[in-house]
Amino acid sequence: MRYLSLDWINAMRAAVEASDHMRDVAKQYTIGATQVVSSGPEGDVTYHVQLRDGDASVGPGPADPEDVKMEQDWDTAVAVATGDLNGQEAFVSGRIRLFGDQQKLLDSQPVFGALDAVFTTVSQRTDYV
């Protein structure tokens, strides 16, 4: 499946929902994060990660409520996803633009660590072309 396609988003959703670790993290953290990737093969893509009251989900469209939003172009998203670019370097260099509650994002790093483990399982079936 192509990275950031609806099939990919649905695979991420299923993997997040099946993850006991994501549910455990969702009991401790509440965050809505929107990811906007522009200029990809399927145009602009918006999807979200939402953790609230022990539930964790990924889906198309913006988070509701949205605490943070990250915007980047396709090349940056692929480079970060494949490990060719460090995510922190992408933020510092301005290739990923961050809007919203930056402190909440920093405080929620365990969420993204858990999400990274889920992403790894889905990435094995992902085409980044």
C-alpha positions in Angstrom: 0.0 0.0 0.0 1.2 3.5 -0.7 2.4 5.7 2.1 -0.4 8.1 3.3 -3.0 6.5 1.1 -6.4 5.7 2.6 -5.4 2.1 2.8 -2.3 3.1 4.7 -4.3 5.3 7.1 -6.7 2.4 7.7 -3.8 0.0 8.3 -2.4 2.4 10.9 -5.9 2.7 12.5 -6.2 -1.1 12.8 -2.7 -1.5 14.2 -3.2 1.3 16.7 -6.6 -0.1 17.8 -5.0 -3.6 18.2 -2.1 -2.2 20.3 -2.3 -2.8 24.1 0.6 -0.4 24.5 -1.3 2.4 22.7 -4.3 1.8 24.9 -2.1 2.0 28.0 -0.5 5.3 26.8 -4.0 6.7 26.0 -4.9 6.2 29.6 -2.1 8.6 30.6 -2.1 11.2 27.8 -4.7 13.2 25.9 -3.7 14.7 22.6 -5.1 15.4 19.2 -2.5 15.8 16.5 -3.1 16.6 12.9 -0.6 15.8 10.2 -0.8 17.6 6.8 1.4 16.4 4.0 1.4 18.4 0.8 2.3 17.7 -2.8 2.2 13.9 -2.6 1.2 11.4 -5.4 -2.4 11.6 -4.2 -2.3 15.4 -3.6 -2.5 16.8 -0.1 -3.3 14.4 2.7 -4.5 15.2 6.2 -4.8 12.6 8.9 -4.8 12.6 12.7 -3.8 10.7 15.8 -6.2 11.1 18.8 -5.7 9.8 22.3 -8.4 10.4 24.9 -9.9 8.5 27.9 -8.0 5.3 27.1 -8.8 5.2 23.4 -6.2 5.7 20.7 -7.1 6.2 17.1 -5.7 7.2 13.7 -8.0 8.4 10.9 -8.3 10.7 7.9 -9.0 14.4 8.4 -8.0 16.7 11.2 -8.0 15.8 14.9 -11.0 17.0 16.8 -10.1 18.5 19.1 -6.8 19.5 17.7 -4.0 20.3 20.1 -1.2 20.4 17.5 -0.8 20.4 13.7 2.3 19.5 11.8 2.7 20.5 8.1 5.3 19.2 5.7 5.8 18.3 2.1 5.8 14.8 0.6 9.6 14.6 0.3 10.1 15.5 4.0 7.4 13.0 5.2 8.9 10.2 3.2 12.5 11.0 4.3 11.4 11.0 8.0 9.3 7.9 7.6 12.1 5.9 5.9 14.8 7.2 8.4 16.7 9.2 5.8 15.9 12.4 7.8 15.8 12.7 11.6 12.4 14.1 12.6 14.0 16.5 15.1 16.3 17.8 12.4 13.2 18.3 10.2 11.6 20.5 12.9 14.7 22.5 13.6 15.4 23.2 9.9 11.7 24.2 9.3 10.9 21.4 7.0 8.2 20.4 9.4 6.1 23.3 10.6 4.4 23.0 14.0 1.3 24.9 15.1 -0.6 24.8 18.3 0.4 23.7 21.8 4.1 22.9 21.5 4.4 22.1 25.2 1.7 19.5 25.0 3.5 17.9 22.1 6.7 17.8 24.1 4.9 16.4 27.2 3.3 13.7 25.0 6.6 12.2 23.6 5.7 8.7 25.0 2.6 8.8 22.8 4.8 9.2 19.7 7.3 6.6 20.9 4.4 4.1 21.1 3.1 5.2 17.8 6.5 4.7 16.2 6.4 1.0 17.3 3.0 0.7 15.5 4.3 2.5 12.5 7.2 0.0 12.2 4.8 -2.9 11.8 2.8 -1.1 9.1 5.9 0.2 7.3 6.9 -3.3 6.3 3.9 -3.3 4.0 4.3 0.2 2.8 5.5 1.6 -0.6 7.1 5.0 -0.4 7.2 5.8 -4.1 
